[in-house]
Amino acid sequence: MKSKSLSLTLLTVTSIALLGACSGKQEAPERVVSFSKEVAPIIQKNCLECHMPNGPGEKASGLLMSSEEKPAEVNYDNLMKGTRFGSIIVPGDSTSSTLNRLVEGRADPSLRMPHGKEELSDADKLTLRLWVDQGAKNN
């Protein structure tokens, strides 16, 4: 009898613990940002006009976001290479990444990117921030 009572007690305690764990608010998993499907289209739409071969952005900073062979497509390696002044992306650290500082308006307003165009949407800024924070992978 003691064995049945103990088993029933353990079952009840375990059930309560499981219900408590399951009823708590669950954090939504952070989405994994795809460079090819999400980041490249943002850059293509907002940045390539200036940062293509011989474009004004490439001439001013040395930042080439495409390639000579495919000037209308974002080139991951060139983007990661950065400018003549250094990298614009610090994988894993959007706070320190120049790309994020410029598109989010955290730098001098005269340097906000895209220069002379409408600023990126909050959703696009978030996508870029998540991508950099996730390691700026070529995925």
C-alpha positions in Angstrom: 0.0 0.0 0.0 2.8 2.4 0.9 4.4 1.6 -2.5 1.2 2.6 -4.4 0.8 5.7 -2.3 4.4 6.8 -2.9 4.1 6.1 -6.7 0.9 8.1 -6.9 2.6 11.0 -5.0 5.6 10.9 -7.3 3.3 10.8 -10.4 1.3 13.8 -9.1 4.4 15.9 -8.2 6.0 15.1 -11.6 2.8 16.0 -13.4 2.5 19.3 -11.6 6.1 20.1 -12.3 5.7 19.3 -16.0 2.5 21.4 -16.3 4.2 24.3 -14.6 7.1 24.1 -17.0 4.9 23.9 -20.0 2.5 26.7 -18.9 5.3 29.3 -18.5 5.7 31.8 -21.3 8.0 30.4 -23.9 10.5 32.6 -25.7 10.1 32.5 -29.5 13.3 31.1 -31.1 15.2 33.8 -32.9 14.9 33.4 -36.6 18.0 32.6 -38.6 18.7 35.3 -41.1 19.7 34.2 -44.6 22.3 36.3 -46.4 21.2 35.2 -49.9 17.4 35.4 -49.3 17.2 38.4 -46.9 20.3 40.4 -46.6 21.5 40.5 -50.3 18.1 41.8 -51.5 18.2 44.6 -49.0 21.7 45.6 -50.1 20.8 45.2 -53.7 17.8 47.5 -53.4 19.4 50.1 -51.2 23.2 50.1 -51.7 24.4 48.7 -55.0 23.5 51.8 -56.9 26.5 53.6 -55.3 28.6 50.7 -54.2 29.1 49.0 -57.6 32.3 49.1 -59.7 33.2 52.8 -60.3 30.1 53.9 -58.4 30.3 57.0 -56.2 30.3 55.0 -53.0 33.0 52.7 -54.2 35.1 55.8 -55.3 34.6 57.6 -52.0 35.2 54.8 -49.6 36.5 51.8 -51.6 33.4 49.8 -50.5 32.5 47.6 -53.4 29.4 45.5 -52.7 29.3 43.7 -56.0 31.9 42.6 -58.5 33.2 43.5 -61.9 31.9 40.2 -63.3 28.4 40.7 -61.8 27.9 44.4 -60.9 24.1 44.0 -60.3 24.6 41.2 -57.7 25.8 41.5 -54.1 29.2 39.9 -53.6 29.6 38.5 -50.1 33.4 38.5 -50.1 33.6 42.1 -51.3 31.1 43.2 -48.7 33.0 41.5 -45.9 36.3 43.0 -47.2 34.9 46.5 -46.4 36.4 49.9 -47.3 39.9 51.2 -47.8 39.5 52.3 -44.1 38.7 48.8 -42.9 35.9 46.3 -42.3 32.3 47.6 -42.0 31.0 44.4 -40.5 32.1 42.8 -37.2 30.5 39.4 -37.2 28.6 38.8 -34.0 28.6 42.5 -33.0 26.1 44.8 -34.8 26.7 47.5 -32.2 30.3 47.9 -33.4 29.6 47.3 -37.1 29.9 50.4 -39.2 27.2 49.0 -41.6 24.7 48.9 -38.8 25.7 52.2 -37.3 25.3 53.9 -40.7 21.9 52.5 -41.7 20.5 52.8 -38.2 21.5 56.5 -37.9 23.9 56.0 -35.0 26.7 57.9 -36.8 27.0 61.5 -38.0 23.7 62.3 -39.8 25.7 63.3 -42.9 26.9 59.8 -43.2 23.6 58.0 -42.8 23.1 55.3 -45.4 21.8 54.9 -48.0 23.1 58.4 -48.7 20.5 60.8 -50.1 17.8 58.1 -50.2 15.0 57.1 -48.0 16.2 55.3 -44.9 15.8 51.6 -44.5 12.6 50.3 -42.9 12.8 49.1 -39.3 12.3 45.6 -40.5 15.3 45.8 -42.9 17.4 47.4 -40.1 16.4 44.5 -37.8 17.3 41.9 -40.5 20.7 43.4 -40.9 21.3 43.6 -37.2 20.2 40.0 -36.6 22.4 38.8 -39.5 25.5 40.5 -38.1 24.7 39.4 -34.6 24.4 35.8 -35.9 27.9 35.9 -37.3 27.3 37.6 -40.7 27.4 34.2 -42.4 27.3 33.6 -46.2 24.1 31.4 -45.9 
